[in-house]
């Protein structure tokens, strides 16, 4: 089954660097690991489809910002994995991409989310804004559970403990 990991650490603590390393590892870029212990481990170095979500790229003043960032990622992945866009709904698009990446490559998908909580952090004192961002993200992240058969690994970083923000209702345990 799928494995889920969450790394919560303060800003400037190497979370993004670690995710970049995981991305290269799961993409099978063995040459980057020459001379390191991991290069001696029994691992086939076959690339997995990797969906890397960097939510640290925007200030997220409003939902349009979040939707633009997410839509750009989805556009890129649809192109990369040959997935036909059948809906404007970002959650459905993400689900189709996860399934499509699995079907195209024959390998379960690795999902890496950097700063999952960035859109929320700037709206902690704005109850309505926070709730709008939270519901958008919750619908998107719900795919981690509903597409579990097609997912090898989900690794999430952020600065907030996600149980408190309720964006992963299906994964809080």
C-alpha positions as CSV (number, residue, x, y, z in Angstrom):
1,X,0.0,0.0,0.0
2,X,0.8,3.7,-0.1
3,X,3.2,5.2,2.4
4,X,2.6,8.7,3.8
5,X,5.2,10.8,5.5
6,X,5.0,14.3,6.9
7,X,8.0,16.5,7.8
8,X,7.1,19.6,9.8
9,X,10.1,21.9,10.4
10,X,10.6,25.7,10.7
11,X,11.4,27.7,7.6
12,X,15.0,27.6,6.3
13,X,15.5,24.1,7.7
14,X,16.3,22.1,4.5
15,X,12.9,20.7,3.8
16,X,13.0,21.8,0.1
17,X,16.5,20.5,-0.4
18,X,15.4,17.1,1.1
19,X,12.4,16.9,-1.3
20,X,14.6,17.7,-4.2
21,X,16.9,14.9,-3.2
22,X,13.9,12.5,-3.0
23,X,12.8,13.7,-6.4
24,X,16.1,12.8,-8.0
25,X,16.3,9.5,-6.1
26,X,12.8,8.4,-7.4
27,X,13.5,9.7,-10.9
28,X,16.4,7.1,-10.9
29,X,19.2,9.7,-11.2
30,X,21.8,7.3,-9.8
31,X,24.8,9.4,-11.1
32,X,23.9,12.1,-8.6
33,X,24.4,9.6,-5.7
34,X,27.8,8.2,-6.7
35,X,30.1,7.7,-3.8
36,X,27.2,8.0,-1.3
37,X,25.9,5.1,0.9
38,X,22.6,5.0,-1.0
39,X,24.5,4.0,-4.2
40,X,25.6,0.8,-2.5
41,X,22.0,-0.2,-1.5
42,X,20.1,-2.9,-3.4
43,X,17.8,-0.6,-5.4
44,X,17.0,-1.0,-9.1
45,X,17.1,2.8,-9.8
46,X,14.2,2.5,-12.2
47,X,12.4,5.8,-12.4
48,X,9.0,6.4,-10.8
49,X,6.6,9.0,-12.0
50,X,7.2,11.9,-9.6
51,X,4.6,14.7,-9.1
52,X,6.5,17.5,-7.3
53,X,4.3,20.2,-5.9
54,X,6.0,23.4,-4.8
55,X,3.5,25.6,-3.1
56,X,6.2,28.0,-1.9
57,X,6.2,29.9,-5.2
58,X,3.4,32.5,-4.4
59,X,2.1,34.8,-1.7
60,X,-1.5,33.6,-2.1
61,X,-3.3,36.9,-1.6
62,X,-6.4,35.3,-3.0
63,X,-7.8,32.0,-4.4
64,X,-6.9,33.0,-7.9
65,X,-3.2,32.8,-7.0
66,X,-3.6,29.2,-5.6
67,X,-5.7,28.1,-8.6
68,X,-3.1,29.5,-11.0
69,X,-0.2,27.7,-9.3
70,X,-2.2,24.4,-9.2
71,X,-3.4,24.8,-12.7
72,X,0.1,25.3,-14.0
73,X,1.3,22.1,-12.3
74,X,-1.6,20.2,-13.6
75,X,-1.1,21.5,-17.2
76,X,2.6,20.4,-17.0
77,X,1.8,16.9,-15.7
78,X,-1.1,16.3,-18.2
79,X,1.4,17.1,-21.0
80,X,4.2,15.0,-19.4
81,X,2.0,11.9,-18.9
82,X,-0.2,12.3,-22.0
83,X,-3.4,12.7,-19.9
84,X,-6.4,14.3,-21.7
85,X,-8.0,17.1,-19.7
86,X,-11.7,16.1,-19.2
87,X,-12.7,18.6,-16.6
88,X,-11.8,22.1,-15.2
89,X,-12.2,20.7,-11.6
90,X,-8.6,20.6,-10.2
91,X,-9.3,17.6,-7.9
92,X,-10.6,15.5,-10.9
93,X,-7.7,16.6,-13.0
94,X,-5.2,15.6,-10.3
95,X,-6.9,12.2,-9.9
96,X,-6.8,11.6,-13.7
97,X,-3.1,12.6,-13.7
98,X,-2.2,10.2,-10.8
99,X,-4.0,7.3,-12.6
100,X,-2.6,8.4,-16.0
101,X,1.0,8.5,-14.8
102,X,0.5,5.1,-13.3
103,X,-1.0,3.7,-16.5
104,X,1.6,5.3,-18.7
105,X,4.7,4.2,-16.8
106,X,3.4,1.0,-15.1
107,X,4.9,2.4,-11.8
108,X,3.0,3.7,-8.8
109,X,3.3,7.5,-8.4
110,X,5.5,9.4,-6.0
111,X,3.9,12.6,-4.8
112,X,6.1,15.2,-3.1
113,X,4.5,18.3,-1.6
114,X,6.7,21.2,-0.5
115,X,5.1,23.7,1.9
116,X,1.6,22.2,1.7
117,X,0.4,24.9,4.1
118,X,1.9,28.0,2.5
119,X,-1.5,29.1,1.1
120,X,-3.0,28.9,4.6
121,X,-0.3,30.4,6.7
122,X,-1.0,34.0,5.4
123,X,-4.7,33.7,6.3
124,X,-4.6,32.4,9.8
125,X,-6.3,35.6,11.1
126,X,-8.8,35.8,8.2
127,X,-11.4,33.2,9.0
128,X,-13.2,33.3,5.7
129,X,-10.1,33.4,3.6
130,X,-8.6,30.6,5.5
131,X,-11.7,28.4,5.1
132,X,-11.8,29.1,1.3
133,X,-8.1,28.0,0.9
134,X,-8.6,25.1,3.3
135,X,-11.5,23.7,1.4
136,X,-9.7,24.1,-2.0
137,X,-6.7,22.3,-0.6
138,X,-8.7,19.6,1.1
139,X,-10.5,18.7,-2.1
140,X,-7.2,18.5,-3.9
141,X,-5.4,16.5,-1.2
142,X,-8.3,14.1,-0.9
143,X,-6.8,12.3,-3.9
144,X,-4.0,11.0,-1.8
145,X,-6.6,8.6,-0.2
146,X,-8.9,8.0,-3.1
147,X,-6.0,7.2,-5.5
148,X,-4.0,5.1,-3.0
149,X,-3.8,2.1,-5.3
150,X,-1.8,4.1,-7.8
151,X,0.5,5.9,-5.2
152,X,3.8,4.5,-4.0
153,X,4.7,7.4,-1.6
154,X,3.4,10.8,-0.5
155,X,5.9,13.0,1.3
156,X,4.7,16.3,2.6
157,X,6.5,19.2,4.2
158,X,5.3,22.3,5.9
159,X,5.6,24.5,9.0
160,X,2.2,23.6,10.5
161,X,1.1,20.3,12.0
162,X,-1.6,19.3,9.5
163,X,-4.0,17.8,12.1
164,X,-4.7,21.4,13.2
165,X,-5.5,22.7,9.7
166,X,-7.8,19.8,8.7
167,X,-6.8,19.7,5.0
168,X,-6.1,15.9,5.2
169,X,-9.2,14.6,6.9
170,X,-8.6,11.1,5.4
171,X,-4.9,11.1,6.3
172,X,-4.8,12.7,9.8
173,X,-3.9,9.4,11.4
